Amino acid sequence: MLGGNRDAYRVLMDRHFSSVARVAFRITGNEEDAEEVAQEAFLRAYNKLPSFRQDSAFSTWIVRITMNTAINLVERRNRDLSYRAPRIADEPSAAEGTVRVADGQAGPEGELLGREAASLRETAMAALTPMERAAFTMRHMEEVPMSEIAEALNITVNSAKQAVFRAVSKLRRSLAPVAGGLR
């Protein structure tokens, strides 16, 4: 394909980096991890260029590598209990998993509700299996067709549909109290 041409590969990286990083972020839920996953995915893809059969588009191939890399990182992080412990920071961030030591002053109600809703969404997404999270992310956040999701996850189209369905069902159950029981 590229014959090891680094400049040509750089063009591919520039073209696909934002979508790869977005997929990685949606699976990992963390900007630093997403950046690490994206870089690792492009490095793995570069090293495996000779084995790229061109049966599918490069974008599908790199997203598949990204998803596998992200799922592996999430599973590794889930085994590491110290990684999941909240960190103390000046400003709390649900995305970064940080908390602030209470200072006795209540913030505006809107900010509190927003943080609570974000926390509930993150908790609901974290309750999904890595496969469900990846399938849901690709289908409902990246608008990827089922056939490409199946190919990227190396599963059948039916299995991809089931993973998306399970993810949606779990998210509906988890978020029903927030959504007022909407179906």
N, C-alpha and C positions, 0 to 999 in steps of 0.2 A: 504494500500500500504506500507507505511513506518512505520505506527503505531507511529508517533511522534518521531522517532529515529532521533535525531539531526545530528549524524555523517553520517547517510545514506543520509540525506537531504543535508548536506555539500558537499558530493560527487556530487550530482545532481547540486548543485549551481556551483561548480568548473567546471563541464562539460559544463554547458550551459551559464555561465556568459558572456563570450565574445560575443556570438551571441546575447544575450539579450541586452547587452550594445550597440552593434552596431546598432540594430534595434531602440533602444531608441534614440541614437544619430541622426540617419537619420530622425527620426520623429521630434525631438525637435530642432536639429541643434545646440546644445550647450552641451559641455562636462559635465558641472556641472549638468545640468538638466538631462542628460542621466544617470549619476551616481545615481542621486536621484530617477529617474524612475526605474532603474534596481533594486536598493535596495528595493524600495516600492513594485515592482512586486514580488520579491522573498518572501518578508514578507507576502504579500497577499496570494501568493500561499501556503506558509507554513500554514497559518491560515485556508486555505480552503482545505487542503489535504484530510480531511474526505469526502468532496463532490466531489473529483476527481473520475470520473466514469471510467476512463481508456478506454473510447471509442476511444480516440486518443492518440498519443504519448505525453509524458510529455513535450517534446520540443515544440510541437504545442500548448499545453495548456499554457505553460509559456510565449510563444511569444504572444499569444492572450491577456493574462493579461498585458504584457508589452505594447502592442499597445494601449490597452484601457487606461492604466495609462498615457502613453505618450500623447495620444490625449487629455485626460482630462487636463493635465498640459498645453499643447499648448493653448487650448481654454481658460483656466484660465489666462494664461499670456497675451493672446490677449485682454482680458477684462481689464487688468491692464495697463493703459497708461504709468505710470511711469516706468514700466519694459522695455518698448520698446524704451525709450529715450536713445540715445547713451551716453556712458560714455567716459571720457577723460582719455587717458593712454599715457605712453611714446612711445609705439609702437602701431600703429593702428592694429586692428584685425577684419576682417569681421566676423569671427566665433564667436568672443566674443562681437561683437557689439560695439567696442571701436573706437574712433577717436582720432587723435592727433591735437593739435592746430598747425596751419601752422607756420613753422619757416622760410619761405622764401627760403629754399633750395629745389630744385627739385631733386627727387630721380631718379634712373635709369629708362629708359623707360620700360624695361622689367618688373620691379617690379610694376610699375604703371599699365601696361596692365594686369598683373597677378591679381592684387588686383581688378581691374575693372571687369575682367571676373568672378572672384570668387563672387564679389558682385552681378553681374547680375544673376549668377546661384542661389545664395541664395535668391535673390528677386523673381526669377521665382518659386523656390520651396515653398517659403513662400506664394505665391499667390494661391497655391493649397489648397483645403479643407483638414482638417486632415485625412479624409477617403481616399481621392485621394493620399495624400502624403504617407500614410501607405501602400496602395495597390501598388503604384509605387515603393516604397522602397523595399517591399518584392519581387516583381516580377523582377525588373531590377537591383537591387543592391544586394539582397540576393539570387536571383534565386530560389525562392520558387514556387512550382507548384500552379496553380490557385485553385485547390481544397483545398489546405491547407490555401491559402489566404482567401478564402471564409469562411472556418471553423474558422480561427483566428479572422476574422472581424464579424463573425456571420451574414453573408449575403449569398445569393445564388451565385453560380459560375458565372452566367450571370451578376449579379450586380458587382462582383469582376472584371470581364472582362471590364465592362463599366467604372468602376472607374479607372482602369489602362489606358484605351483608352482616357478618358477625361484628365487624368494627362499628358499623352504623347502629346495630342493635344495642351493643354495649354502651356506645356514646349516648344514645337516646335514653337508656335506663339511667345512666349516671347523671345526665344533665336535665332530666325531666323536672326535678324540683325548681331549677333555675328558670326553665322555659315555661313554667306554669302548666306543665302537663301536656304541652302541645305535642302532636304526633306528626 
